[in-house]
Amino acid sequence: MGGFGNLYTLEDAARLSGPAAFNIMIKPAGSLCNLDCSYCYYLDKADIYGGREPRMSLGMLEDYIRKYIEANDVKDVTFNWHGGEPMVMGLDFYRKAVELELKYAGNKNIHNTIQTNGTLMTYEWADFFRNNGFLVGISVDGPKDIHDRFRKDKGGAPTFDKVMKGLEILYRHGVQYNTMTTISRAGEGRGLEVYNFLKSVGSHYMQFMPVVEHVVYPAGPSGRPDKKARPHIVSPSEKDACIAPWSVNAIAYGKYLCQIFDHWVRNDVGRYFVGHFDAALACWCGLPPGICVFAETCGGNSVIEHNGDLYPCDHFVYPEYCLGNVSGDSLREMMTSQRQFEFGISKRNSLPKKCSVCKWYFACHGECPKHRFNRTEAGETGLNVLCEGLSMFYSHVAPYMDKMKELLCNEQPPAGVIPWARMRR
């Protein structure tokens, strides 16, 4: 039994009985992408659908948009377009999507975000995003040598220059954008360099995502795993699965974040925003972290595939987790089902006892379940592979978080921490 057992909290009960409010990532092209990033955990999802190139039909698009708006009881509804690469659907698809959103909006406010690798960006796309208020997320891993190490196109060519061109187009057209950066082996030891690079390309809102994947290598002529072939990204429970060579080391992950934080807290608070730091401060203040991996439970950020299949999480798109299909099942009922609820609270209740008594549990909450495949010293399963790095980070930032919390309690901006932090050198 884990540290929390079969715990049910008042927050759990409120989620079951309160107004329906949830986010769903829409993957209109499924795993289809024009790139072949080494660490992409979604490319291999094509196997679930027979390896075909998936594309959402306009009929499915309209059905989903109507049901998603109706299913949410809140005033603001956000459509999150993801992939694969969502821009391979073409601009006319999104023109139709916006038209349908307006058709079914009623008295609700509709928002759109799109996460893209940026290589297909044109002036026409940028005009559309600006005119329709899209928030664009660009995937970029840092300076050229870091980015190009694992982010190549289908022909094995580097992609950095194309991404930079896409960013320049967005900037020139006044499109609001932020950046998503993976922390892989390529970036170890270079956190501050990556951060300063992202600032230089105009990013004021940054998300960082650690890369830790398991792979299985195909058999070679000898029958043994061929380590030179492209591996298949799989669940950690898969037979013969091993840690992917691009995965970040836990301590290196912690150091990466600390490097960035040390500069940020002395120079950039209130001007540049880093998801990890915002989430930590929110947890320090007893507020929701705003990032699902640091929330106590899961279940509020699901995935809809090109054919209408619904999954509880982007990282758990496996047949056994499919909740149903929006064509024949009620979206609201699937999202508020007991099965979805149990998936959500298992994030907390499956943690080992070590986590339940950890001083940083209030901020970490065991991080993402996809990373929980280590064992504790007592032999319990479910310890996050990044635990050491996360503990390092929270220990390092604690005094500054305490100070920013104090400032907020006194109705002062967190940026007031900057002179205080500079004095602590």
Secondary structure, DSSP 8 states (H G I E B T S, - for coil): --SSTT---HHHHHHHHS----EEEE-TTTT--SB--TT-SSGGGGGGGTT------HHHHHHHHHHHHHH--SSEEEEEE-SS-GGGG-HHHHHHHHHHHHHH-TT-EEEEEEEE-STT--HHHHHHHHHTT-EEEEE--SSHHHHHHH-BBTTS-B-HHHHHHHHHHHHHTT--EEEEEEE-GGGTT-HHHHHHHHHHTT-SEEEEEE---EEE--B-TTSSB-TTS--EEE-TTSTT-EE-TT---HHHHHHHHHHHHHHHHHHTTTTSEEHHHHHHHHHHTTS--SSGGGSSS--SEEEE-TTSEEES-GGG-SGGG--EETTTS-HHHHHTSHHHHHHHHHHHHTS-HHHHT-TTHHHHTT--GGG--EE-TT--EEE-TTHHHHHHHHHHHHHHHHHHHHHHHTT--GGGHHHHHHHT-
